[in-house]
Amino acid sequence: MTAIPAKFRAFRIHDDDGGYRSGIEDVSIDDLAPGEIVIRTAYSSVNYKDALAGTGQGRILRRFPLVGGIDVAGHVVASTDKAFGEGDAVLVTGCGLSETRDGGYSQYARIESRWAVPLPAGLDLRESMILGTAGFTAALALLRMTENRQTPALGPLAVTGATGGVGSLAVDIFSSAGYEVHAISGKPEHAGYLRAIGASEVLGRDALATTRPMESTRFGGGLDNVGGAMLASLLAQTAPYGNVASAGLAASHALSATVMPFIIRGVSLLGVASAGTARDIRDEVWRRLAGDWKPRHLERILTREVALEALPGAFSTMLAGGSLGRTVVALA
Ligand SMILES: NC(=O)c1ccc[n+]([C@@H]2O[C@H](COP(=O)([O-])OP(=O)(O)OC[C@H]3O[C@@H](n4cnc5c(N)ncnc54)[C@H](OP(=O)(O)O)[C@@H]3O)[C@@H](O)[C@H]2O)c1
């Protein structure tokens, strides 16, 4: 059995009499929440939720202190669950990491075996974290839409927040799955990037600036990462029986819309909650991500590979709306 060092490095978040703060600390395995598996971590990633948690700009953690990082991938070094053995490659996304239990920004992580996904054939550990919660969310949205009869024949899929992590992976996954993708972005300077990863059209945010309850149909459906007025406008421009998946709130958590798209066009608004996805659906999504939905441009979408020290800067950029693609955290 591999020896676990007495102390190792982790990015930990506190909220106590000293205020809300986060940074790198030396921790021991007994500082971490209990679990059946200990992994030597290889990679984590940076998601919007990590930026909210790491800075305190969103109430993500439900207890303190906790190690940050909602994603992690690595090799098992110890397990009390016979289903996992030393050396097994596993990943976890969501499932309470950096919310109710210690997360992935650590050289070792202790996790619950019921949420550990064996690394699927077709992905390596690094690729699994380029995907991470962002790729899982994009694929879960497509799964929900296709289960509700979305087809390429209904028309192009819009993706809002397209240059972000979820957005970029959605552009790639949806186009790989045979859909025409219209990327909606506030960064016209990255139109070339969006085309390179699968968008057939790149539209400004003003494409979703309309405010009438119903508009001419322009999209077969879409994935929304920003909420607010853009989501309402996307609903109003979606074709009969198209699906709009709501995943994010980068602009607003509010939604002011009418029932017209639902009752006149049969449009469906589908919720996407990656963190709490049931195990059987979770396994299905990872199977697709490693197989027919595996993004073709992962290396292009990975724009930054950083160490723990760079996390505060990555969080600030993200919360300022400056994301481009995905940031992976190298831990080995
Ligand atoms: N439901 C779930 O399970 C789940 C899972 C993961 C993420 N999320 C949510 O999904 C959203 C995206 O997450 P992410 O990790 O992809 O974040 P991200 O990488 O920072 O991407 C967010 C993108 O949203 C756009 N944006 C930012 N501020 C905006 C504003 N004020 N108005 C309109 N667009 C704006 C920007 O894209 P452009 O500049 O290209 O427009 C930005 O790149 C977040 O709200 C996150 O909390 C939800």
The ligand as a Gaussian input file, in Angstrom:
#p B3LYP/6-31G(d) Opt

LIG

0 1
 N      -26.371000      23.663000     -13.482000
 C      -25.198000      23.096000     -13.314000
 O      -25.070000      21.957000     -12.941000
 C      -23.968000      23.903000     -13.631000
 C      -22.731000      23.288000     -13.849000
 C      -21.651000      24.088000     -14.228000
 C      -21.811000      25.460000     -14.351000
 N      -23.018000      26.008000     -14.086000
 C      -23.249000      27.452000     -14.249000
 O      -23.099000      27.744000     -15.624000
 C      -22.537000      29.032000     -15.794000
 C      -21.268000      28.922000     -16.615000
 O      -20.283000      28.208000     -15.862000
 P      -18.801000      28.089000     -16.420000
 O      -18.039000      27.270000     -15.455000
 O      -18.840000      27.720000     -17.858000
 O      -18.337000      29.633000     -16.282000
 P      -17.403000      30.477000     -17.237000
 O      -16.338000      29.613000     -17.819000
 O      -16.975000      31.671000     -16.460000
 O      -18.363000      30.948000     -18.437000
 C      -19.351000      31.925000     -18.263000
 C      -19.583000      32.664000     -19.568000
 O      -20.806000      33.376000     -19.451000
 C      -20.741000      34.568000     -20.213000
 N      -21.057000      35.690000     -19.320000
 C      -20.376000      36.097000     -18.220000
 N      -20.975000      37.160000     -17.667000
 C      -22.042000      37.452000     -18.445000
 C      -23.051000      38.447000     -18.393000
 N      -23.088000      39.352000     -17.422000
 N      -24.005000      38.444000     -19.359000
 C      -24.005000      37.508000     -20.324000
 N      -23.049000      36.538000     -20.437000
 C      -22.102000      36.517000     -19.492000
 C      -19.329000      34.686000     -20.765000
 O      -19.369000      34.145000     -22.098000
 P      -19.313000      35.092000     -23.414000
 O      -18.339000      36.174000     -23.097000
 O      -18.878000      34.180000     -24.497000
 O      -20.705000      35.636000     -23.620000
 C      -18.542000      33.725000     -19.884000
 O      -17.421000      33.215000     -20.562000
 C      -22.332000      29.587000     -14.390000
 O      -23.442000      30.364000     -14.030000
 C      -22.272000      28.337000     -13.527000
 O      -22.638000      28.590000     -12.197000
 C      -24.094000      25.259000     -13.735000

